[in-house]
Amino acid sequence: QVQLVESGGGLVQPGGSLRLSCAASGFTFSSYAMSWYRQGPGKERELVAAITSAGGITNYAGFVKGRFTISRDNAKNTVYLQMNSLKPEDTAVYYCNAKYSGALVKRYWGQGTQVTVSS
């Protein structure tokens, strides 16, 4: 079965850092673009960062402002989100997403990991 399992969330002080990981299984990871979304309290889910299947191209939401970096290791079937200079407004559940664009579009979601930025 397809699984995307996020980890690395937790409580961090403003200005701190966290590295989120998403371990994938049950599909051909290297054929999928990967992305991170987040959903804060009372807000809609929004795209944070995305990376192409081979890792050659990345894109970020404007609110990241150079603070976050998405990367992937296809040998480990894992995508990462390095988050630095965290702000309280970064508090959200962070979700891993896999997307395959071929004859049919396939999309998978993880269960999310909570990130809380607070003093």
FIMITOR-269526 format. One record per atom (N, C-alpha, C): x negated, y negated, z negated. Coordinates in steps of 0.1 Angstrom, whole numbers, plus 5000, padded with zeros to 4 digits. Each point is the difference from the previous one (the first is absolute). Layout:
// residues N
XYZ ...
END
This chain:
// residues 119
499250125000 500849885000 499149875000 500649905005 499349875001 499949944986 498949954996 499849944987 499149885001 500349894994 499249884998 500049974986 498950014993 499949994986 499149884996 500649894995 499349894996 499450014986 498949944998 499450004986 499149874999 499749974988 499149894997 500749884994 501350005000 500749884994 499850004985 500449894994 499949984986 500149864996 499749974988 500049864994 498649945001 500049885006 498749935001 500349854997 499049944995 500049854997 499949925013 500649885000 499749915012 498649995003 499650005013 498650005004 499350135000 500750104996 499450135000 500250085013 499550125000 500050085013 500650144997 500650055011 500450145000 499850065014 499850135000 499950075013 501150105000 500949995009 501150095002 499550115010 500550124998 499750115009 501350065005 500050065012 501250075004 499550135007 500350114994 499550135006 501250065008 499650035012 501050055010 499850155002 501150075003 500050145004 501350035007 499950115008 501250055007 500249945014 499049925004 500149955014 498649965004 499849975013 498749975005 499749864997 499349984989 499749874995 499349915010 499150055007 499249925010 500849955012 501250055001 500949955011 500949894996 500049964987 500949914995 499449874996 500649895003 499649874994 500550004986 499349944991 500350004986 500249854995 500949994990 500249864995 500450014986 499849884993 500549984987 501149904999 501150034994 501149914997 500149984985 500749894996 500349984986 501449954999 500550024988 501349954996 500049954986 500149874998 500149954987 501449994995 500149974987 501449994994 500949905007 501150045005 501049925006 499549955014 499150075006 499549965013 500150125010 500049965013 500050115010 498650065002 499950125005 498850065003 499349925011 498749984998 499349925010 498650075003 499649985013 498750055004 498949934994 499050074995 498849944994 498850015009 499850125006 498950025009 500250135008 499450005012 500150125008 498750035007 499850125004 498850045007 500350115010 499449995012 500350095011 499450144997 500450105008 499750144997 498550034999 499249935008 498650024999 499349904991 500749914995 499449904990 499449885007 500249995013 499349895007 500649874999 501349994997 500749874999 500850004987 499949884993 500849984988 500749875002 501149994992 500749874999 500649994986 500149874996 500449974986 501149905000 500850014990 501049894997 499249884996 500649885003 499449884997 499749984985 500950054991 499849984986 498850074994 499450095008 498850074995 498949904999 499949915009 499049895000 498550064998 499750105007 498750064999 499750084988 501050024991 499750074987 500150155001 500850055010 500250145001 499350065013 499650124999 499450075011 500650145001 500550035012 500550145003 498950085007 499950124997 499050095006 500650145000 499450095008 500450145001 498850095002 500250124995 499050105002 500750125005 500050025013 500750115007 499550134996 498850024996 499550124995 500650044987 500549914992 500650024988 501549985000 500549975012 501549985001 500549894990 499249904998 500349904990 499949865005 500949914996 499949865003 499949934987 499349895000 499749924988 500549865001 500249944989 500349855000 499249954988 498949935003 499249934990 500649864998 500449974987 500649884997 499149934990 499649885004 499249914991 500749874997 499649934990 500549874996 501550014999 500550104993 501450024999 500749894992 501249975005 500949904994 501250064994 500749934991 501350064995 501050035011 500049925010 501050025011 499750125008 498850064998 499750135006 500750124993 500649974989 500750114993 501150065008 500050135002 500950065009 499850155000 500950085006 499750145003 499450005014 498950065001 499350015013 500250145006 500449995013 500450125007 499050035012 499750125002 499250055011 500950045011 499749965013 500850035011 499250065011 500550105007 499350065011 501049995012 499449965012 500949985012 499350065012 500750085007 499650065012 500849945012 499449955010 500649945011 499750085012 500950095004 499850085012 501350015008 500350125004 501250035007 501249974990 499850034988 500949964989 499249934989 500649904994 499449934989 500350084987 499050034993 500150064987 499549914989 500750004989 499649914989 500250074986 499050004992 500050064987 499749904989 500650024988 499749914989 499650084988 499149944992 499750064987 501049954990 499850044987 500949974990 499749874993 498849955002 499649874995 499250014987 499249904997 499249994988 500249864995 500249984987 500349874994 498749934997 500049875005 498949914997 500649894992 499449974988 500549894992 498849914996 500149885004 499049904998 500549904989 499450014988 500549924989 498949994989 500049894993 499149984989 500750054987 
END
